[in-house]
Amino acid sequence: MSLRILITGANGQLGSEFKRVLDKIGIHFIVQSKKELDFTDLIKLFEIAKTFKPTHVINCTAYNLVDKAESEALNAYRVNTIGVANLSLVCREINAYLIHYSTDYIFDGKKEAPYTEEDTPNPLNEYGKSKLTGEILLKEVWREKSLIFRTSWVYGNGKQNFIYKLNQWAQSQDHLRIACDEFSVPTSTRTIVEVTLKAIDVGLTGLYHLVNSGYASIYEWAKKYFKIKGIDKFIYPAYQSDFNLPAKRPRWSVMSNDKIKKRS
């Protein structure tokens, strides 16, 4: 089958990595940025889909401003829920595979072992709730040809990730305070793209946790990054509660990648 891939959220860190890789290997694709594609405009979505006729749609668009989502819940649901439902309807209409990315923030952090795909979600914040609702609607509308990958602590070329923020803090602060009691799995956009393309190749559907192996606290991640980069900056191990952030976050959102490893 000749692949024709439509990528939404083309200017984000994940969308940019897909563009780089697909350009390199010569797969035909079209990209749409958030500004170009209004997820709430179902007619516009249908027009784009029927013009390009994609075999696969990769949804890299997300509202991921976790703290702002507490006061801008409507915007979060507009993108993470309504947008995903609309994409699902369009893909069902044109019989295209839909690949969608969710988050570890659908869990509440109370488990004392890595979360599996069988664990019951219980999000603590509006961002997590909007992502979970998007998952549910996608499965209701287009389960037959859809693939949901839950990811965590995604980093790559872009500004909306911890590594970018860490570099900015290192340039402007004498010392840093980083939470030592929040654990998850740092996962690179390169890993996500590689696994996604393999999944497309074999026609994988369903729900999987797509994360790298192992886990770390944010504090450990920052320390390791500075060591690798040779950045001499003191990092003080603080607690999540010290920062008094608007959105409550799970202290433990480590996900197991055993299921996807068995399919790789």
Buried (B, 14 or more C-beta within 10 A) or exposed (E): EEBBBBBBBBBBBBBBBBBBBBEEEEBEBEBBBBEEBBBEEBEBBBEBBEEBEBBBBBBBBBBBBBBBBBEBBEBBBBBBBBBBBBBBBBBBEBEBBBBBBBBBBBBBBEBEEBBEBEBEBBBBBBBBBBBBBBBBBBBEBBBEBBBBBBBBBBBBBBEBBBBBEBBEBBEEEEEBBBBBBBBBBBBBBBBBBBBBBEBBEEEBBBBBBBBBEEBBBBBBBBBEBBEEEEBEBEBEBBEBEEEEBEBBBBBBBBBBBEBBEEEE
